[in-house]
Amino acid sequence: MTDARIPVSRVIHTIHATTDIYKCRLLYQDALGGLVFAENYFPAEDRDAALLYVTDHMVEPMAPRNAEDLTKPFVRMTAKIGQAFHSFEIKVPDGKAASAAFREAGCTVASDYGVFFFVKPESTGGVLLEVCELPMPNDPYDRGNWNPAVGAGHACTVSGLDHIACVTADIPTALHFFTEVVDGQLLDDARTELPQPGRRVLLRVGDTRVAFIQPDDTASGPLGAFLAKEQNGIYALVWKVADESKARAHFADKLKLRLTQDDCVTPGFAINPEDFLGARHEFVTG
């Protein structure tokens, strides 16, 4: 039987919306050993971006050039969610075919430029999803000799991305989209107590693990507070560290970033999001 689902080869990157592209880029470089390989300006959205790898996962800090021009979709989104994770992007073989298939499946598609577009959160279980067929400019992943160990040796001891953690009030829709509309795989479906009681499903989407957590009480607790504010579903990037004590010393002692275990969706620890321009980064030993 032919699989009619849209194939996803990889999660390309996670976008971090910010108002200070320079400071955001430096944070990823200094704190997480991020290696910048490209920078660009996209006139249609009037925004600047940097492309960087933290070991095996690409992050794209992105900032509006004119924050007052609300005629641009990215500017409107940044005004809505503030500094925070904006979306993650999946790679598909044919952008136009994927856009048509998603629309036929009842999904809401926005900012469709043909080769890339967005699927709105109501269609995916709460996360804003970017879809693209093109490689990123100058992406070392596409050169044939890519080795994520290029990031090894940094003081943070990050060895790779463990998973993207999303918070939702609608796990059934997330499961439908990521396992029936695209060819994601369900890895686990279980109860969680972190940071409050709820259901957690773990999926493999392309080459990346993505978790969706639905708290039992969507109106209270840290996850309820997250759902109550303007956001695009991504709660945290969860990284594996080889040495927790070295990582803590690098973040707290050298860079003076505040660390916390409050509100974590893992047994690990996090950098206070206020110290990372609104983005939550958690760390687990692995």
C-alpha positions as CSV (number, residue, x, y, z in Angstrom):
1,M,0.0,0.0,0.0
2,T,1.3,3.5,-0.9
3,D,1.9,5.8,2.0
4,A,0.1,9.0,1.2
5,R,1.6,10.9,4.1
6,I,4.0,13.8,3.3
7,P,7.6,12.5,3.9
8,V,9.8,14.5,6.2
9,S,13.5,14.0,5.9
10,R,14.7,16.2,8.8
11,V,13.8,19.0,11.2
12,I,15.9,21.9,9.6
13,H,15.9,24.3,12.5
14,T,14.1,26.1,15.3
15,I,13.5,29.8,14.9
16,H,14.1,32.1,17.9
17,A,12.3,35.4,17.5
18,T,14.1,38.2,19.1
19,T,14.4,42.0,19.0
20,D,18.2,42.0,19.2
21,I,19.8,39.7,16.5
22,Y,23.3,40.6,17.6
23,K,22.8,39.8,21.3
24,C,20.8,36.6,20.5
25,R,23.5,35.3,18.2
26,L,26.2,36.0,20.7
27,L,24.2,34.1,23.4
28,Y,24.1,31.0,21.3
29,Q,27.8,31.3,20.5
30,D,29.0,32.0,24.0
31,A,26.6,29.9,26.1
32,L,26.0,26.9,23.8
33,G,29.0,26.9,21.5
34,G,26.9,27.8,18.5
35,L,28.7,28.0,15.1
36,V,27.3,30.6,12.7
37,F,27.5,29.7,9.1
38,A,25.2,32.2,7.4
39,E,23.4,35.5,7.9
40,N,20.7,37.0,5.7
41,Y,18.1,39.7,5.3
42,F,14.7,38.7,3.8
43,P,13.0,41.8,2.3
44,A,9.5,40.2,2.0
45,E,9.4,39.9,5.8
46,D,11.8,42.8,6.6
47,R,13.8,40.7,9.0
48,D,17.4,39.7,9.7
49,A,18.5,36.2,10.6
50,A,21.5,34.2,11.6
51,L,21.9,30.5,10.9
52,L,23.9,28.5,13.4
53,Y,24.5,25.0,14.7
54,V,24.5,23.9,18.3
55,T,26.2,20.5,17.7
56,D,23.5,18.7,15.6
57,H,20.6,21.1,15.7
58,M,20.3,24.4,13.7
59,V,18.8,27.4,15.4
60,E,17.8,30.6,13.5
61,P,17.8,33.8,15.6
62,M,15.5,36.2,13.7
63,A,14.7,39.8,14.3
64,P,12.4,42.4,12.6
65,R,14.4,45.3,11.1
66,N,11.6,47.7,11.6
67,A,9.5,46.6,14.6
68,E,6.9,49.3,14.0
69,D,5.9,48.1,10.5
70,L,3.0,45.7,11.3
71,T,2.3,45.1,7.6
72,K,4.9,42.4,7.7
73,P,3.8,38.9,9.0
74,F,7.0,38.3,11.0
75,V,6.8,41.7,12.6
76,R,3.2,41.1,13.7
77,M,4.1,37.7,15.1
78,T,7.0,39.1,17.1
79,A,4.8,41.8,18.4
80,K,2.3,39.1,19.5
81,I,4.6,36.5,21.1
82,G,7.6,38.7,22.1
83,Q,11.0,37.2,22.4
84,A,10.4,33.4,22.3
85,F,10.7,30.3,20.1
86,H,8.7,31.1,17.0
87,S,8.5,27.7,15.1
88,F,10.4,24.7,13.9
89,E,10.9,23.8,10.3
90,I,10.6,20.5,8.5
91,K,12.2,19.5,5.2
92,V,9.9,18.1,2.5
93,P,10.7,17.0,-1.1
94,D,8.2,19.3,-2.8
95,G,6.9,22.4,-1.1
96,K,4.0,23.1,-3.5
97,A,2.8,19.5,-3.3
98,A,3.0,19.6,0.5
99,S,1.1,22.8,0.7
100,A,-1.7,21.4,-1.5
101,A,-1.8,18.2,0.6
102,F,-2.0,20.1,3.9
103,R,-4.8,22.3,2.6
104,E,-6.7,19.2,1.3
105,A,-6.3,17.7,4.8
106,G,-8.0,20.8,6.3
107,C,-4.9,22.5,7.6
108,T,-4.5,26.3,7.6
109,V,-1.5,27.4,5.5
110,A,0.0,30.9,5.8
111,S,2.8,33.0,4.3
112,D,3.0,30.6,1.4
113,Y,6.0,31.5,-0.8
114,G,5.8,28.3,-2.8
115,V,9.1,26.7,-1.8
116,F,8.3,27.4,1.9
117,F,5.3,28.2,4.0
118,F,3.8,27.9,7.5
119,V,1.1,25.7,8.9
120,K,-0.8,27.4,11.7
121,P,-0.9,26.0,15.2
122,E,-4.6,25.1,15.1
123,S,-3.8,22.5,12.5
124,T,-0.8,20.9,14.2
125,G,-1.9,20.6,17.9
126,G,-0.5,24.0,18.9
127,V,2.8,24.5,17.3
128,L,3.6,26.9,14.4
129,L,5.3,24.8,11.8
130,E,7.5,26.0,8.9
131,V,7.7,23.7,5.8
132,C,10.5,24.0,3.2
133,E,11.9,22.2,0.3
134,L,15.1,24.2,-0.1
135,P,18.4,23.8,1.6
136,M,19.5,26.6,3.9
137,P,22.2,28.8,2.3
138,N,25.7,27.5,2.9
139,D,24.4,24.7,5.2
140,P,27.3,22.4,6.1
141,Y,24.7,19.6,6.5
142,D,24.4,19.4,2.7
143,R,28.1,19.2,1.9
144,G,28.4,15.5,2.2
145,N,30.9,15.4,5.1
146,W,28.8,16.9,7.8
147,N,29.8,15.9,11.3
148,P,27.9,17.4,14.3
149,A,30.9,16.6,16.5
150,V,32.3,19.9,15.2
151,G,30.7,21.4,18.2
152,A,32.4,19.1,20.7
153,G,34.9,20.5,23.2
154,H,33.0,23.6,24.2
155,A,32.8,24.4,27.9
156,C,29.0,23.9,28.0
157,T,29.6,20.1,27.1
158,V,26.4,20.0,25.0
159,S,26.6,16.9,22.9
160,G,23.3,17.1,20.9
161,L,19.7,17.9,21.0
162,D,17.6,15.5,23.0
163,H,14.2,16.8,21.8
164,I,12.0,19.8,21.1
165,A,9.4,20.1,23.9
166,C,6.0,21.5,23.0
167,V,3.0,22.2,25.2
168,T,-0.5,21.7,23.9
169,A,-4.1,21.6,24.9
170,D,-4.8,19.2,22.0
171,I,-2.6,16.1,21.8
172,P,-5.1,14.3,19.5
173,T,-4.6,17.0,16.8
174,A,-0.8,16.9,17.2
175,L,-0.8,13.1,16.9
176,H,-3.1,13.3,13.8
177,F,-0.9,15.8,12.0
178,F,2.5,14.4,12.8
179,T,1.7,10.7,12.3
180,E,-1.1,10.8,9.7
181,V,-0.6,13.9,7.6
182,V,3.2,13.7,7.7
183,D,5.1,10.5,8.3
184,G,6.2,11.0,11.9
185,Q,6.5,8.0,14.3
186,L,5.0,7.7,17.7
187,L,7.8,6.6,20.1
188,D,6.1,6.8,23.5
189,D,2.7,7.8,25.1
190,A,2.8,8.0,28.8
191,R,2.0,10.0,31.9
192,T,4.3,12.7,33.2
193,E,4.5,14.6,36.5
194,L,7.0,17.2,35.2
195,P,6.4,20.0,35.9
196,Q,2.8,19.0,36.6
197,P,0.6,16.0,35.9
198,G,-0.3,15.4,32.3
199,R,0.1,13.3,29.2
200,R,3.3,13.2,27.2
201,V,3.7,11.8,23.7
202,L,7.2,11.5,22.1
203,L,7.4,11.5,18.3
204,R,10.1,11.1,15.8
205,V,9.7,13.7,13.0
206,G,12.4,13.3,10.4
207,D,15.6,13.0,12.3
208,T,14.4,14.7,15.4
209,R,12.4,13.8,18.5
210,V,9.5,16.1,19.4
211,A,7.5,15.8,22.6
212,F,4.0,17.2,23.1
213,I,2.8,17.6,26.7
214,Q,-0.8,18.2,27.6
215,P,-1.3,19.1,31.3
216,D,-4.4,17.6,33.0
217,D,-5.3,21.1,34.1
218,T,-4.7,23.4,31.2
219,A,-5.7,26.4,33.2
220,S,-3.2,26.3,36.1
221,G,0.4,25.5,36.9
222,P,3.4,26.5,34.7
223,L,2.1,24.7,31.6
224,G,-1.3,26.3,32.1
225,A,0.4,29.7,32.3
226,F,2.3,28.9,29.1
227,L,-0.9,28.0,27.3
228,A,-2.7,31.1,28.6
229,K,-0.2,33.5,27.0
230,E,0.4,34.3,23.3
231,Q,2.9,31.6,22.1
232,N,3.5,29.2,19.2
233,G,3.7,26.0,21.2
234,I,7.4,25.4,21.6
235,Y,8.2,25.3,25.3
236,A,11.8,24.4,25.4
237,L,14.8,23.0,23.5
238,V,16.2,20.1,25.6
239,W,19.9,19.5,25.1
240,K,22.1,16.6,26.2
241,V,25.2,17.5,28.2
242,A,28.2,15.3,28.8
243,D,29.1,16.8,32.2
244,E,26.4,18.6,34.2
245,S,28.8,20.2,36.7
246,K,30.9,21.7,34.0
247,A,27.8,22.9,32.2
248,R,26.5,24.6,35.3
249,A,29.8,26.2,36.0
250,H,30.1,27.5,32.5
251,F,26.5,29.0,32.5
252,A,26.4,30.3,36.1
253,D,30.0,31.1,37.1
254,K,31.5,32.3,33.8
255,L,28.5,33.8,32.0
256,K,26.4,34.7,35.1
257,L,23.3,33.1,33.7
258,R,20.7,32.2,36.3
259,L,19.9,28.4,36.4
260,T,16.7,26.8,37.6
261,Q,14.9,23.5,38.0
262,D,11.5,25.2,38.3
263,D,9.0,24.5,35.6
264,C,11.2,22.0,33.8
265,V,9.6,19.3,31.7
266,T,12.7,17.1,32.3
267,P,14.6,16.0,35.4
268,G,17.4,18.3,34.4
269,F,17.9,22.1,34.7
270,A,17.3,25.2,32.7
271,I,18.7,28.6,32.0
272,N,16.2,31.2,33.2
273,P,14.4,32.2,30.0
274,E,14.7,35.8,30.9
275,D,18.5,35.5,30.6
276,F,18.2,33.9,27.1
277,L,15.9,36.5,25.4
278,G,12.7,34.6,26.2
279,A,13.9,31.1,25.0
280,R,13.9,28.2,27.4
281,H,16.8,25.8,27.2
282,E,16.8,22.7,29.4
283,F,19.7,20.3,29.9
284,V,19.8,16.6,30.7
285,T,22.7,14.3,31.2
286,G,23.2,12.0,28.2
